[in-house]
Amino acid sequence: MPVPAFEEYEPAGDCPCRGCAQRRRTLARARAIPLRDGGHPAARGARRALVLATAAGVVLGGGTGAAVAVTAPGPGGTVSLDDPGSPQGGRAPLHGGKKGAPAKPAGLPGAPSAVKRTDRATIINRAKLWLDAQVPYSMEQYWSDGYRQDCSGFVSMAWNLGTNEWTGSLDKFATRITKDELLPGDMLLFHNPADPNKGSHVVLFGGWGDESRTYYTAYEQTRPTTRRQATPYGYWNNATKYIPYRFNGVAGGVVPEKPVPDPPAPGGTPVVSATYPGASKFGPGANNAYVTQLGRMLTERGGSRFYPQGIGPLWTDSDRQATQAFQRAQGWTGADADGIPGAETWRLLAQHQGKDIPPTTGGAPGPAGRPAFPGSSVFRPGVSHPSITALGRQLVKKGFGKYYTSGPGPRWGESDRRNVEAFQRAQGWRGAEADGYPGPETWRRLFA
């Protein structure tokens, strides 16, 4: 078999293939190429070793959910050539797709690719795909849909952008808005241009968690995997530096329905129709009279403890938790107790049938007799609840009560948070996993 002959080939400077794009990124690191010539937006001019490798049969993506990162020797060991020196990768093309297909070009740094029109429900549903798959966090790896597995890649995916963006370019695809204008599918962005390594991060806004708008549901890509959780506004750290933005491709906003008063019964008591209004009336972003009706029915069935701020037309985590408690009281589990009212949940509430939400003293009885987790909304500044007292007593019992100067009592305070944080750190947790706010796993371990 004859030996194949190879000859040197110098591709065009704007060649979009993955190998040439990778070569330009590497040279940008070594020679600090200006942005206009394809240099990396986070290049610092530091020299990097140039690794030229020849490989046959390389398959990008291929449905495995990840692509192999290209690396080179660095002063601290092996470094990624895709790493822009920030908490996420830089602006890059999508990876993978059909087997053997080339990556789509990213275009010039900072130049937005074509914006596809979408709606808020689609954005949140796309975010849930990664949440359900529990996509691992990575600054170098790419999921099977072609998006980088970090915070900015996650938002790029949810917005269905044609490129992998980073915190320094996502604002090019969006318009700055105010806190009061936030709707599900918008983003909260903190980019530190002076030093992207210091805190730069982005999350998707999933809806307000309470009427006072002190915390919200955040969808984000962070270690170890994609998560959704109640988050103080604008974030756990650098809260005042997070800026709200609206994606330019989103079709309109969520228009609140005009509340319609319940029809009066002969005795003057409002009557709730047993006709289910549909799932679209409930969930993050919902704002209508049916949410108010749901809250009223749930409080009548023992769910008043879930509404420390009262009921209203704006869907909050209180509605979800109260609905879930009612569903579980019927003996339902899994998807049947997801906190979103379905036709059967609505019928039982409207006709006053089924079992009431059981009363609680420090939480309803849970597995092995321990109190059930009452929900994240209970543990927030200014909230008073019996579960806070139960939490404090258990912390003292476990040896984590040193920050209490009095009590513990039913009103959430900084001493509660610091004691919870100490307990979480004792579990080996760090960062957002040790923020001092108990979640289901903290609760389970504390009462184990």
N, C-alpha and C positions, 0 to 999 in steps of 0.2 A: 504493500500500500504506500503510495507516494506521500512524503511529508508535506503538509500544507505550507505554503509560503505566506509570510505576513509582511506587511509593509507599514511604515509609519503613516498615521492619518491624523490630521489636525482638524477637528470638527469646527463648524461655525460657532462664533461666540454666543449666539442665542439659541443653540440647539436645545430643544426641550426635553430630550431623553433623560432618564434618571441618572445614568452614568455621568453625562456632561454636567447636569445640574449639581451632582455630588462633587464633581471635580472643581466647579466654580466655587462652591461653598468652602471646599478645603483650601483652595488658593486664596480665597478672601481672608481666611484666617491667617494664612502665612504672610500675605503681602498687604493686608488691609485695603482690598479693592474698594473704590468708592461705590456708594449705593447705585449711582446711575449706570455703573458697569456690571451690576449683578452682585456686588458685595453683600454680605449678610448684614441686616440691620443692627445686630448686636456685636459686630466684629470689634475687637479691642486692639487689633494689630499684633497680638501675641503670635509667635511662630508656632506652627503645628507641623508635625511630620506628615509628609504626603505619602499616602499608601496607595500604590497602584496595583490592583489585583486583576488577573484575568481569570474568569470563571466561565464554565459552559453550563447551559441548561438552567440558568437562574430563573426561578418562577417568583414573580412578585405577588404577594397576597395569597392567591389561590384558595380563598375561603378558610384559611387557618385561623383568622382572627388576628394575625400579627405579621409583621415583616421583620427580617433580621436587620439589626442596626449595624451600620458600618463604623468601625472603630479604628483608632490609631494610638500608638504609645504617647503618653503624656507625662508631665512631671509628677503627677500623683497616681500614676498607673495608667490604665486604659481609659481613654476619653472618647466620647461620641463626637463624630464629625457633624452630626445634626444638631448638637447642643448650641444654642445661641448665647449661652451665658445668662439665661433667665430661667424662671421656674417652669417654662414650657419650651417646646421646640419653636423654631422660627417659622416664617411664612414659607409654605412648601406646597407642592402639588398633592393631589390625592394619590394614594398608593393602591395598587392592586386593581380590582375590578375583574374583568374577564381574564381567564388564565392566559398569561403571556402578553397581555395588552400593556402598552407603555403607559407611564404615569402621565396625567394631564399637566400641561405646563402651568406654572403659577403666575407668570407674567412678571412685570417689573415690581420690585419691592414697594409696598404701599399703594399699588394700583389695584382698586377693587375689581374682582372678576364680575361676570354678569350676575345680577341679583335675581333669584327666582322668586316669584310671588308665592306666598304661603299664608296660612292663617294660624291663629294662636293654638287651636286644638292640635293642629299638626305638629307645631313646634314642641308642645308638651308631650305628645305621643312619641315623637322621635326621641326625646330625652328619656322617656320611660323604657325604650328599647335597651339602652345601655344600663339603665337601672335594673331591669329584669335580668339582664345577662351578667350583671355584676362585673363589668369590664374592669380589669386591673389597671391601675394608674401607671403610666410610663411616659417619659419624655421622648423616647426613641422608637417605641413600638407603634404599629398602626393596626387598628381593628379591621375586620374583614370588609367593612364598608369603605375603607380607604382613609379614615380620619385618625389623626394622631391621638393617642390615649392620654392626653393631659387636659387641663382646664380649658384652654383656648380651642383645642381640637374638638372638645365636647360641644362647645357653643357653635363652632363651625358646622358640626354635624347637625345639631338641632335646627339651625337656621338653613340647612341644606345649601351651604356655600360650595362653590366649585373648587375651593382651595382650603388648605389647612392654614388658618391665621394664627396670630399670637396676640398677646395683650397690647402690643404696640401698634396693631393694625385693625383690630376689630371695630374700633370706633369709626373707621372709614366706611363701614357698611351700615351705620346707624346714626340716629339723631339724638342729641342730648335732650332729656326730659326732666321733669321734677319728680320728687318723691310721690306727690299726690297723683301724678299721672301714671304711675306704674301699673302694669297689667301683666297677667301671665304670658310668658314668652319674651318679655323684655330682659335686659341684662343689667347687672351691677358690676362695674368694672373698676379695678384699681390697677393702674399701670404707673410704675415708678421709673421715669425715663433716666433719672440720674444713676440708678442702680437697679435694674430689673430683678436682680436676685433678692432684693429686699421687699418681700410681700406681694409682688405683682400677682394678681389672681382675678378670676372672673367667674360669676355664677349666673344661672338663669333664675329669674323671678317666677315663682309658682303661685303666688297669691298671698294675701295678708293672713296672718294667723290670729289676729284679734282686732277688735274695733278701734283700739287706740293706735294701731299700726306701729307698735314697738318691735314686733318681730314678724317674720314672713317665712314661707316655705321656699327653701333654696334647693335647686337641682344643681349638682356640681360634680366635677371629676376631681377627686382628691385621693390621697392614700387611705386605705389600700385599694378601694374600688369606688365606682360611682355611687353617690348617695343622695338621699332626699331627707331633709330634716328642718325643723323649726330653727331659725337663725335670727339673732338680734340684728336690727337695722343699723348700718349697712352691712357689717360682718362682725365676726368674733374679734378680729384685730384690725387696726387701722380703719375703724368704722366710719369716720368722717371723710375718708379719702375715696370711698366707693361712690362712683357716679352712675346714676341710672341712664340707660340708653334704650332707644326703641329701634328695632331692626327696620331698615328702609323697605324691606320686601313684604312686611306684614300687611295683610289686607284689612285696613280699618282697625277699630278698637272693639272692645266689648261694651255694647250699649246696655246699660242697666234697664231692666224692665220697669215700667211705672207700676209701683205697688197697687194692687187692687184689693180693697177691703173685703174681708170675709163676708159672705151674705148672712144677714141676721136670721136667727131662728125665731119662731113665734114668741119664745120667752125672752128674746133679746140676746141670747148667747150665740156667738159666731159658729157657723157650721162649716166643717171642712169636707170638701168633696172627697169621696172614696176613689174617684177616678185619678189614677196615677198620671202626673203631668209629664213624665218622661225623664230619663237620666240626664238630659242636657240641662235641666234646671238646677242641678246640684254639682258640687265639686269646685275646685279652685277657679276663681274668677266669676262664679255665679253671683248674681245680685238681683233678687226678685222676691215677690211676695210669697212664693212657695217655700223659700228658705225660712222665712219668718214663721210660716205655718208649721213647718217641720220642727223648728225650735220650740214652738208653743206646745205641740203634741208631745215632744220628748220630755219637756219639763213636767207636764202633767203625768207622765209615766215614770217619774223618779229620776229624771236626768238633770234636775236644776243645778246640781253641783258642777256640771260641766260648763255652766254659763256664768262665770264670775262677773263678766262684763255685760250680762244681759243678752237677749236674743235680738236678732235684726235681719235685714234682707241680704246682707253681705255674708257669703259662705266663709266660715273660719274653721280652724281645727277643732273648735268646740263642737260644731255641728257633726263633724266626722266622728269624734270620740263618743259623743252621746248616741249617735246612730249605731255605732259599733257595739256599745254597751247594750242597747236594746236588742240588737241582732243576736248577740251572745246569750242574752237572757232567754232567747227562744231555743237555745241549744245549737245554734248554727256556728259553723267554724269555716276557716279558709276563706275562699272567695265569696261565700254566702254571708260573711261577717266582715266586709271590707270597709264599712263606714259610709258607703254611698247607698241611699235608700233606693230599693227596687220596688217593683209593683206590690210584692207581698208585704214588704216592710211598711209601705205606705198604707196598704189596706188594713193591716193590723192596728196601726196607729190611728187612722181615721175612724175606724169602727170600734175603737177601744177594746180590741181583742188581744189575745196572747198574754205573755207574762210581762210584768213591769220590770224596770231596771232595779236590781236589788239594792237596798240601802247599804251604806258603807260607814265604817268607823275606821278611818285610816286606810281606806281602800277595801273593795269587795274581796271576799275570800278567793284566793287563787289556788294554784296547785300546791299540794302538801300543806294547806292551811295558811300559807302566807298571803298577805294582801296583794291584790292585783294592781299592776301599774296603772295609775289614774290618767296618764297622758302628760305630754310635755308642757301643755299650756298651764298646768297647775303650778309649775315651778318657774315662776316669773316674778319680777319685782312688783310689789304691791298686792299680790294675790294672797288671800287667806283661804286655807283649806285643811281639813283634818289630816290629809295625807302628808302635809308638810310636817306636822307634829310627829306622825308615825315615822317619817324619814329621820327626823332629828333624834328621836329616841333610839332608833336602830343604829345610827351613826355613833352615838354615845356608847351603846352596848358593845359595838365592835371596836371601840377605842379610837374613834375619829371625831371627837367632840371638843377638841382643845380650843376652837375658835368661838365657842359659845361663852359669852359672859353672863348670860341669863337664858332661861328656857331649857330646851327648845320649845317653840310655840307654833301656832298655826299660820303665822304670817311669814312669807318668804323674805329672807334678807341675805346680806353679804356673808354673814357667819355660816348660814346654811350652805351657800355656794362654795365657800372655802373648805368646809369640812367634806363636802362631796368631792371636790377636786383632790383633796388629800387621799380619799378612799380610791378614787380612780387611778391616781398615780401609783398607789400601792398595788394595783392590778397590772402595772407595767405599761399603762396607756400614756400617751403624750399628745401634745398639740390639741386639735379639736376634739379628740377622744377623751381628754381630761380637762374639759372646760368648766366643770363644776355644776353642770346641769344634768340631772339624772335622766337617762333614757331607759328603755326596757331591760337592757343587759346590766346596767348599773343597779337597777332595782332588783333584778333577779339575784345577782351576786350578794347584794347587801342583805337580803332577807333569806338567803340560802341557809 
